[in-house]
Amino acid sequence: MLVSSLSGTWVGIEKTSGVMGGDACIRQTHIPVWLLVSLRQQGATEAFLLEDYPDLTAADLTNAWLYASTHQAEIEAALQQQAAA
């Protein structure tokens, strides 16, 4: 986690300009981390997320939760932006 934080790269998480507004997404998908966090806050279980998003793996969710926990301000800002839209 420390190496990822210092290098600005996160295993399984990608930020691509022009894809989902440059938000952090699960590798090779257009599934933003903030969306998974939002669904989790609404009561979605990991089993539900894995069933509803068949391209996701348990490792993807682990990476998303880790990223979200270390980038709380970024995720909160994205959630607020989506709520205002």
Residue frames as a rotation matrix with the C-alpha (Angstrom) as fourth column:
MET 1
0.570 0.822 0.000 0.00
0.822 -0.570 0.000 0.00
0.000 0.000 -1.000 0.00
LEU 2
0.415 -0.491 -0.766 2.82
0.176 -0.783 0.597 2.42
-0.893 -0.382 -0.239 0.84
VAL 3
-0.662 -0.696 0.280 4.54
0.373 0.019 0.928 1.81
-0.651 0.718 0.247 -2.49
SER 4
-0.188 0.689 0.700 1.27
0.966 0.002 0.258 2.35
0.177 0.725 -0.666 -4.36
SER 5
0.726 0.496 -0.477 0.59
0.619 -0.773 0.139 5.54
-0.300 -0.396 -0.868 -2.46
LEU 6
0.125 -0.779 -0.615 4.05
0.063 -0.612 0.788 6.96
-0.990 -0.137 -0.028 -3.06
SER 7
-0.790 -0.484 0.377 4.16
0.353 0.144 0.925 5.98
-0.501 0.863 0.057 -6.73
GLY 8
-0.419 0.718 -0.556 0.60
-0.683 -0.653 -0.327 7.07
-0.598 0.243 0.764 -7.51
THR 9
-0.419 0.291 -0.860 -0.19
-0.659 0.554 0.508 3.71
0.625 0.780 -0.040 -9.10
TRP 10
-0.202 0.461 0.864 -2.67
-0.823 0.399 -0.405 1.22
-0.532 -0.792 0.299 -7.73
VAL 11
-0.979 -0.148 0.142 -2.91
-0.072 0.895 0.439 -2.43
-0.192 0.420 -0.887 -8.64
GLY 12
-0.559 0.788 0.259 -6.10
0.824 0.561 0.073 -2.99
-0.088 0.254 -0.963 -10.58
ILE 13
0.433 0.677 -0.595 -7.12
0.557 -0.720 -0.413 0.69
-0.708 -0.153 -0.689 -10.60
GLU 14
-0.483 -0.560 0.673 -6.76
0.875 -0.275 0.398 2.90
-0.038 0.781 0.623 -13.67
LYS 15
0.263 0.485 -0.834 -7.34
0.210 -0.872 -0.441 6.58
-0.942 -0.060 -0.331 -14.33
THR 16
-0.499 -0.367 0.785 -7.67
0.821 0.091 0.564 7.30
-0.279 0.926 0.256 -18.03
SER 17
-0.673 0.228 -0.704 -8.34
-0.238 -0.967 -0.086 10.73
-0.700 0.110 0.705 -19.42
GLY 18
-0.561 0.536 -0.631 -11.61
-0.800 -0.156 0.579 10.64
0.212 0.830 0.516 -21.35
VAL 19
-0.392 0.442 -0.807 -12.89
0.208 0.897 0.390 7.52
0.896 -0.015 -0.444 -19.59
MET 20
0.355 0.662 -0.660 -15.51
0.832 0.098 0.546 8.21
0.426 -0.743 -0.515 -16.92
GLY 21
0.897 0.046 0.440 -14.21
-0.043 -0.981 0.190 11.76
0.441 -0.190 -0.877 -16.59
GLY 22
-0.034 -0.998 0.061 -10.79
-0.367 -0.044 -0.929 10.49
0.930 -0.054 -0.365 -15.56
ASP 23
0.476 0.282 0.833 -12.19
-0.877 0.092 0.471 8.94
0.056 -0.955 0.291 -12.38
ALA 24
-0.655 -0.689 0.310 -10.45
-0.730 0.683 -0.024 5.94
-0.196 -0.242 -0.950 -10.84
CYS 25
0.470 0.800 -0.372 -11.92
-0.870 0.490 -0.046 2.80
0.146 0.346 0.927 -12.42
ILE 26
0.458 -0.247 0.854 -11.45
-0.185 0.913 0.363 -0.93
-0.869 -0.325 0.373 -12.07
ARG 27
-0.557 -0.816 -0.154 -8.79
-0.353 0.065 0.934 -2.13
-0.752 0.574 -0.324 -14.51
GLN 28
-1.000 0.016 0.014 -9.99
0.019 0.343 0.939 -2.59
0.011 0.939 -0.343 -18.10
THR 29
-0.199 0.980 0.000 -13.56
0.979 0.199 0.032 -1.51
0.032 0.007 -0.999 -17.29
HIS 30
-0.507 0.164 0.846 -15.58
0.041 -0.976 0.214 1.67
0.861 0.143 0.488 -17.10
ILE 31
0.533 0.657 -0.534 -16.66
0.552 0.208 0.807 0.86
0.641 -0.725 -0.252 -13.52
PRO 32
-0.036 -0.569 0.821 -15.62
-0.326 -0.770 -0.548 3.76
0.945 -0.287 -0.158 -11.29
VAL 33
-0.733 -0.325 -0.598 -14.52
0.442 0.441 -0.781 3.12
0.518 -0.836 -0.180 -7.73
TRP 34
-0.887 0.414 0.205 -16.97
-0.454 -0.698 -0.554 5.78
-0.087 -0.584 0.807 -6.49
LEU 35
-0.057 0.906 -0.420 -19.87
-0.791 0.216 0.573 3.78
0.610 0.365 0.704 -7.97
LEU 36
-0.096 -0.046 -0.994 -18.87
0.282 0.957 -0.072 0.66
0.955 -0.287 -0.079 -6.07
VAL 37
-0.945 -0.251 -0.209 -18.46
0.277 -0.280 -0.919 2.70
0.172 -0.927 0.334 -2.88
SER 38
-0.614 0.779 0.125 -21.90
-0.780 -0.624 0.057 4.24
0.122 -0.063 0.990 -3.42
LEU 39
0.129 0.672 -0.729 -23.52
-0.454 0.694 0.559 0.86
0.882 0.259 0.394 -3.95
ARG 40
-0.436 -0.384 -0.814 -21.80
0.514 0.636 -0.576 -0.49
0.739 -0.669 -0.080 -0.87
GLN 41
-0.992 0.079 0.102 -23.05
-0.129 -0.674 -0.728 2.47
0.011 -0.735 0.678 1.17
GLN 42
-0.257 0.959 -0.123 -26.56
-0.925 -0.206 0.319 1.67
0.281 0.196 0.940 -0.05
GLY 43
0.214 0.327 0.921 -26.25
-0.774 0.631 -0.044 -1.85
-0.596 -0.704 0.388 1.32
ALA 44
0.738 -0.001 -0.674 -24.99
-0.536 0.605 -0.588 -3.86
0.409 0.796 0.446 -1.66
THR 45
0.667 -0.520 0.534 -22.97
-0.176 0.586 0.791 -6.86
-0.724 -0.621 0.299 -0.58
GLU 46
-0.358 -0.860 -0.365 -19.81
-0.710 -0.003 0.704 -8.00
-0.606 0.511 -0.610 -2.32
ALA 47
-0.608 0.207 0.767 -21.71
0.400 0.914 0.069 -11.07
-0.686 0.349 -0.638 -3.53
PHE 48
0.525 0.850 -0.031 -24.33
0.463 -0.316 -0.828 -8.80
-0.714 0.420 -0.560 -5.11
LEU 49
0.422 -0.432 -0.797 -21.67
-0.629 -0.773 0.086 -6.65
-0.653 0.465 -0.598 -6.78
LEU 50
-0.664 -0.727 0.173 -19.86
-0.416 0.552 0.722 -9.69
-0.621 0.408 -0.669 -8.17
GLU 51
-0.321 0.644 0.694 -23.15
0.679 0.668 -0.305 -11.06
-0.660 0.373 -0.652 -9.51
ASP 52
0.667 0.680 -0.304 -24.35
0.338 -0.640 -0.690 -7.73
-0.664 0.357 -0.657 -10.92
TYR 53
0.595 -0.581 -0.556 -20.97
-0.785 -0.568 -0.246 -6.90
-0.173 0.583 -0.794 -12.49
PRO 54
0.956 -0.115 0.271 -19.69
0.120 0.993 -0.002 -10.21
-0.269 0.034 0.962 -13.92
ASP 55
0.573 -0.801 0.176 -16.45
0.153 -0.107 -0.982 -8.60
0.805 0.590 0.061 -15.14
LEU 56
0.278 -0.436 0.856 -15.46
-0.858 -0.514 0.016 -7.89
0.433 -0.739 -0.517 -11.52
THR 57
0.040 -0.320 -0.946 -13.46
0.297 0.908 -0.295 -10.24
0.954 -0.270 0.132 -9.36
ALA 58
0.809 0.181 -0.559 -13.08
0.573 -0.036 0.819 -10.40
0.128 -0.983 -0.133 -5.60
ALA 59
-0.187 -0.955 -0.229 -9.57
0.940 -0.242 0.243 -8.95
-0.287 -0.169 0.943 -6.06
ASP 60
-0.442 0.099 0.891 -11.08
0.505 -0.794 0.339 -6.01
0.741 0.600 0.301 -7.95
LEU 61
0.647 0.745 0.160 -13.33
0.234 -0.394 0.889 -5.24
0.725 -0.538 -0.429 -5.00
THR 62
0.536 -0.547 -0.643 -10.42
0.802 0.094 0.589 -5.51
-0.262 -0.832 0.490 -2.58
ASN 63
-0.539 -0.765 0.351 -8.44
0.840 -0.517 0.164 -3.08
0.056 0.384 0.922 -4.74
ALA 64
-0.087 0.605 0.791 -11.42
0.335 -0.730 0.595 -0.70
0.938 0.317 -0.139 -4.93
TRP 65
0.849 0.431 -0.306 -11.93
0.404 -0.154 0.902 -0.68
0.341 -0.889 -0.305 -1.15
LEU 66
0.140 -0.889 -0.437 -8.22
0.910 -0.058 0.410 -0.10
-0.389 -0.455 0.801 -0.57
TYR 67
-0.601 -0.331 0.727 -8.13
0.672 -0.701 0.237 2.73
0.432 0.632 0.644 -3.09
ALA 68
0.278 0.819 0.502 -11.26
0.272 -0.568 0.777 4.30
0.921 -0.080 -0.381 -1.62
SER 69
0.784 0.031 -0.620 -9.89
0.620 0.012 0.784 4.12
0.032 -0.999 -0.010 1.91
THR 70
-0.146 -0.933 -0.330 -6.70
0.832 -0.296 0.469 5.92
-0.535 -0.206 0.819 0.91
HIS 71
-0.921 -0.077 0.383 -8.42
0.309 -0.741 0.596 8.47
0.238 0.667 0.706 -1.37
GLN 72
-0.341 0.854 -0.393 -11.43
0.871 0.130 -0.474 9.37
-0.354 -0.504 -0.788 0.76
ALA 73
-0.249 0.237 -0.939 -11.59
-0.042 -0.971 -0.234 13.03
-0.968 -0.018 0.252 -0.28
GLU 74
-0.865 -0.123 -0.486 -11.46
-0.480 -0.077 0.874 12.12
-0.145 0.989 0.007 -3.98
ILE 75
-0.795 0.595 -0.120 -14.20
0.520 0.770 0.370 9.51
0.312 0.232 -0.921 -3.64
GLU 76
-0.252 0.709 -0.658 -16.38
0.724 -0.313 -0.614 11.80
-0.642 -0.632 -0.435 -1.51
ALA 77
-0.482 0.008 -0.876 -16.04
-0.374 -0.906 0.197 14.59
-0.792 0.422 0.440 -4.09
ALA 78
-0.942 0.135 -0.306 -17.04
-0.237 0.378 0.895 12.21
0.237 0.916 -0.324 -6.89
LEU 79
-0.577 0.770 -0.272 -20.06
0.816 0.560 -0.143 11.00
0.042 -0.305 -0.952 -4.89
GLN 80
-0.192 0.486 -0.853 -21.15
0.359 -0.774 -0.522 14.58
-0.913 -0.406 -0.026 -4.24
GLN 81
-0.729 -0.120 -0.674 -20.70
-0.529 -0.527 0.666 15.46
-0.435 0.842 0.321 -7.92
GLN 82
-0.898 0.410 -0.157 -22.87
0.197 0.695 0.692 12.51
0.392 0.591 -0.705 -8.94
ALA 83
-0.381 0.784 -0.491 -25.55
0.856 0.099 -0.507 13.44
-0.349 -0.613 -0.709 -6.40
ALA 84
-0.281 0.214 -0.935 -25.70
-0.051 -0.977 -0.208 16.95
-0.958 -0.010 0.286 -7.82
ALA 85
-0.940 -0.167 -0.297 -26.01
-0.296 -0.028 0.955 15.70
-0.168 0.985 -0.023 -11.41
